[in-house]
Amino acid sequence: MSRVGWLVVALGALVVIGLLSVAVGSRTIPLGTVWDVLSRSLTSGDEATIIWDRRVPRTLVGLVVGAALGVAGALMQSLTRNPLADPALLGVDIGASTAVVAAIAFFGVSTVGGYIWFAFVGAAVASVVVYVLGSTGRTVTPERMVLAGAAISATLGAFVAATIVLNPAAFQQFRFWQIGSLDGRDITVVTQVAPFVVVGLVVAALLASPLNAVALGDETGKALGVNLTVVRLGTATAITLLCGAATAAVGPIAFIGLTVPHMARAIVGPDLRWVLPFSALLAPVLLLGADVVGRLIISPREMEVGIITAFVGAPVFIALCRRRKLAHL
């Protein structure tokens, strides 16, 4: 099948899983009713209220966060030339976690809308620090960025652990965000993070061709007219915007950014001009699919999507580690 054909399949899968996300829950709504409510913009009745007030915002959050994590993962693996890279590698997750803990413990913030900005700023600051520490003069090397990310993660992780141990109230609130969940997010979360995600996606699209050149080697990239510093800085900025917004919105979601780019490359090859759009489509499919499974597996209760993605992603991570041909991108 051609790339365009696979693109149509991915779009179809996203539409189907989006409808299932709106239909499935503690009260399952028939797909015909869902389509009727959505297509005719009906607002009266219990089912319409459930759809518009809870299911649609939840699904939109999954779409935005999934696309952000998928594209960020592809960029991160390309930037670091590490096929096992994920948001944790550059300190994004732990930066957001540190800011959320501080917001809860020291500022008394207790709502998603309240600490989402803390989480985003924390993720951004951590990414900038990693970028600065990973540079040698005017040159930024992938190896130094990975080491800097590990060092920052260890330091901030110790701060988070100490804070929640000394503040039980902060721990009780933080643990619900730390798991990673789409539940309880309303449409304001989408409006808050979507602008950052859109900017990140645009920057990623602009960097696709230069990153393809850099993948051939630094010297080859320079010979093709690529400014390595600008490309790496731009890529790090896009990763910060995408991962920071996603993590701030729903908490840390494991393995989406790791596994989806490999799925995209298996379908369309290594060309980032195709990998990025496929990652933006396949990641929401995986995230929303995991969310639907989480609603069904212990119905009428729900299991957080972060737990489901961890169960799915861990075997994939092990398989990737065992494949020698993934040693280099």
N, C-alpha and C positions, 0 to 999 in steps of 0.2 A: 504493500500500500504506500502511496506517496505521502510526503509530509503534509500536504494540504488535506489529504484524506484523514490522516491521523489527527489533524487539528480539528476537523469536523467531529470526529469521534470524541475527542476530549471535551469539546463544547457541549456535545450531546450528553456526555456523562455528567458534566457540571450542572446542566439544567435538571437532569433526573434527580441527582443527589440533592439539589437545592429544593425541589418540590418535596422530596422525602423528608428533608429537614424541617420543612414547614408543617408537614402532615403528621409526623411521628412524635409521640411524647406520652406523658402519663394519660392524656386523653387523645387517642388517635383519631384524626379527622380524615375521611375519605378523600382521595386525590381529586375526585370530581368536584367535591365541595371546595377544596383548596383552590382549584383552578377557577371555579366560578367566583369565589370571593376576590381573588387577585385580579382576574380579567375584568370584572365589573366594578371593582373598587367598593364592594359592599362593606358597610361599617356597622350594621345592626345585627344583633344576635350574639349568643355566647361564642360560637365558633369564630365569627369574624373578629370578635374582641381578642380571643386567644391568638389568632393568626397575626393581627396587626400589632398588638401590644407586646407579645412575647416571641412568637416564632419568627416573624419576619426580621425584627432587629437582631435576633440571635443568629439567623442565617446570614444576614449582611455582615455582621461582625466576623463570622467564619470565612466569608468570601474575601473580605479585606485582609484579615490576618493571614489567611492561607496564602494568598497571592504574595503578600509581603515576605513571608518566611521562605516560600519557594524560590523567589527571585534572589533574596538575600543569600540563601544557601548557595545558589549557583555562582553568584558574584564572589562570595567568600572562598569557595573552592578554587575559583579561577585566580583570585588575588594572591592567595597563600600557596597556590599549587599543591594543595593538600586535599586529596579526595575524601578525607574524613572530617573536613572542617564543618563546624556548625556555629550558631550564634555564641555559644559559650567560649569559643576559641579566642575571640577578641574582647572578652569581658563584658559583652552586651547584657547578658542575662544577670550576671552578678552585680553589674552597675545599677540596673533597674531594681533588683532586689534590695540593694543597700539603701537606695533612695526611699523605697516603700517602707522599709523598716524604720528609717529615720522619721518619715512622715507620721507613721503610726505611734512610735514610741515618744517622740519629742514634740510633735505638733498636734497630736490628738486627732489626726485625720482618720476617718472610719468608713468612707464610701469610695466606690470605684471612681466616680467623677472627681473626688477630691485628690486621690493619690496618683491618678493617671499621669498628671503633669510631673509629679516628683519622679515617677518611674521613667518617663521619657528623658528628663534632664539627666538622671543618673546614668542611663544607658549611653547618652550622648557624651557626657563627661568621661566616662570610663573608656569609650572608644577613642576619644581624642587623646587621652593619656597613653593608651596603648600605641596609637599611631606615633606620638612624639617619642616614646621610649623605643619604638621599633625602628627609628630612623638613625642613620649614621651621617651626620652632616646634612646634606640635601638629599641623600639617598635613603629610600625606605626598602628594606629587604623583608621578604616573606618570613624567613626564619626568625629574625629578630622580633617581628610582630607576634609570632606564635609564642615565643618565650616571654615577651612582655605581657601578653594576654594571660599566660599561666601565672605569672608573678602577681598581676593585679587581681586575678580571680582568687588566689590564695589569701592575699591580704584582705580584700573586701569580704571574703567568705568568713574569715575569722571575726571580723567586726560584726557581721550579721549574726553569727552564732552567739557571740558574747551578749549582744543586745537582747536577743529573744530569750536567752537564758535568764538574764537579770530582770526582764520585764515580761512576766507571764501574760499580761493583757495584750501586749504587742504580738506575742507568739500566737495567741488565739485568733487574732485577725489576720496575721501574716500567713498562717498556714493555709487558709482558704485561697488566697491569691497565689501562693507559691505552687500549688498543685497544677494550676492551669485549667481554666474552665471558661466556656462560652455562656454559662448560665448566669442570669441576673444582669446581663449587659443590655442596655437600652439603646435607642437610636442616637442618643447624645454621644455615646462612646464612638459610634461610627463617624459622626460629624467632627469629633475632636481629632481622631487619628487619620482620617481619610486624606486630608490635605498633605500631611507628611508622607503618606504612602504614595500618593500620586506623584509628588515631586521625586521621591526615590525611584519610582518606576520609570519616569521620564529620563532621569540621569542614567539609570541602568541601560535603557535603550540606546542612549547616545554613546555609551561606552562599549557596546557589544563588539563593534568592529575593531577598535583599538585593542581591546582585550584579546581578541582572536590573534592579532599580530604579536602581542606580548607573549602569548602562549607558545609561540615558536622560539622564544628565547629573548633575553633582554637585548642582545646585540642585533638580532634580526629585527626586533621591534623598533630599535633606534634607526636602523637602516631604512625601515619603511616609513620613517617620519613620525613615530610615536614619541610623545613626551612622557617618559615613564613616571616622573614625579606627578604630573597633572593627572595621569590616568589612575595612579594608585591613590592619590588624594581624593579624586572624584569617586572612585569605587568605595573607599572607606566611608565617604560621606553618604553615599547611597545605602550602604549596609547599615550605617548608624540610623538613618531615617527609617528604613524599613523594619529592622529588628527592634529598634527602640520603640516605635509606634506599636508594633505587634505585641511585644512583651508588656508594654505599659497597659495595653487594652485587656489582655486575658491572662497575663502571667506567663511564666516560662513554659513553652510547649516543646517537648523533646522530639528530635529525630525528623521532623517535617523538613527542615532546611537541609538535613543530611541526606535523606533517602530520595526525595523528589528529583533533584538534579540528575542523579544517576538513572532514574527511570526515564527522564527526558532525553538524556544522552543515548540511552539504549534504543530509543525510538528514532531520533533525528540526527544522531551523531554529535560531534563536539562543537559544532558551530553555535556560538552564543546567540547569534541572531535568531536562531530557532529554539535553542535551549531555554532562553529566558521566557518567551511567551508560553512555551509548553509547561515550564515550571509554574508560571502564574496561573495556569488552568488546572494542572494536576494537583497542586498543593491544596487548594480549597476542596477538591474532590476527596482527597485523603482525610483532611481535617474534618469536614462535615460528615463524611462517612463514619469516622471514628466517633464523632459526637452522637450520631444516630445510634450506633452500636451501644454507646454508653447509656442511652436512654432506655434501651430494650433489655440489656443484659441483667439488670436487677430491678426491672419494672415492678411496682410504680415508682421506685426511687431511681436516682440517676448516678452513674459513675462519671467522674470528671474526665473530660476529653484528654487531659494531659496523661492520665493513667493509661488510657487505651492506646495512645500513640507510643507510649513507652513500651508497652507489651508488643506492639507491632514492630516498632523500630529496632528494638534490641537484637532480635535475630538477624535483621538486615544488616545492622552495624557489624555483628560478628562475621557475617558472610563477606562483607566488604573488606574487613581486616584480613581475611584469609585469601583474598584474591590478589595474587602478586601483580597482575597486569594493571591494578589500580594504584600502584605505587607512585605513578606520575600521571598528571593530567595532560 
